[in-house]
Amino acid sequence: MNEIKNLEPQIVWKNFHALTRVPRPSGHLEKVQQFLLDWAAAHGIEAFKDKGENIVMRKPATPGMENRKKAVMQAHMDMVPQKTAESRHNFETDPIETYIDGEWVKAKGTTLGSDDGMGVAAIMAVMEDDSLEHGPLEALITADEETCMYGVNHLAPDTLTGDILL
Ligand SMILES: [Zn+2]
């Protein structure tokens, strides 16, 4: 088994694997923004892009838990694009080539993007998993954290409605 999408917990790894297929170097986020919006639509999750280029998602509470505090889960969508001198990888067009090396998940000749792809994948897992019981949920997936914190710096004060930021 050398496919990371089969690792456990599978609901997290399959989403991380999907993210590695989408180019998302800081400064070039159109593809990953569209990917996240399409993913949310396919899963019946409310989602939009705000003025700060962030993607915001919302999921209603499990019935009976509407009065709980609303949690906001935050991660950033961009990754640091670094590669070896020999690599011909194009971060704006090519998927990351992942592989499993013993206990580690690695990328061939490039950064892996686990920072913060695993954070985004964990958020997607919580948003997707209908077996979880939870209060109202919000996700804030920010733009260009690794360069200038563009997304957070352009987040309008009324975009989020949650009580607790994770
Ligand atoms: Zn980071």
Boltz pocket constraint, residues with backbone or C-beta under 6 A from the ligand:
constraints:
  - pocket:
      binder: B
      contacts: [[A, 76], [A, 78], [A, 115], [A, 116], [A, 145], [A, 146]]
      max_distance: 6.0
